[in-house]
Structures are given as C-alpha cells and as structure tokens.
C-alpha cells in the first residue's frame, strides 16, 4: 500500500471554490480502481488549511489517478487558489 498525505493552504477568499472542487475530486477518486481510502479534512488549528489522506494499492493505481480527468481538472483549477506550495508526503506500508 502507498499512503499519501497532502496539506494545502488556501487563500481566504478562495475557500468556497476550493471546497467545491475538492468535493468532486474526493467523490470520483473513491470510485477508482486501486483506491483503498480517500479522505479530506479541514485543519482545526490553522485557518484555511486542508489535509488529504489517500491510500492506494499500488504505484500503477496512483499513476492512473494522477492521469484521470477529475484529478487533472482539480490540479489545474486549484493552483491559483492556494496561498503557497502544497506539502505532499508519500510513504509505503506493508499492511
């Protein structure tokens, strides 16, 4: 399994648009082959900060996800809404 943790800092004026975009992404991603879990959270301590937690069966599943239409739409649309670069961490799990 491959686990991805991503943190996004969203510009205050863009929160509503970001939340709409991410809702569509999460829904579509959960239905992808190779997806074990896909969650999105709003941080409680840092305003306008969001966390994504993804679990995938394989690197091939991640590549398919990254090339999917819903991911490409999210990725290109969300960039101008962010207040800075995303913080993305990838780890492997043997469970």
Secondary structure, 3 states (H helix, E strand, C coil): CEEEEEEEEECHHHHHHHHHHHHHHHHHHHCCCCEEEEEEEECCCCCCEEEEEEEECCHHHHHHHHCCHHHHHHHHHHHHHECCCCEEEEEECCC
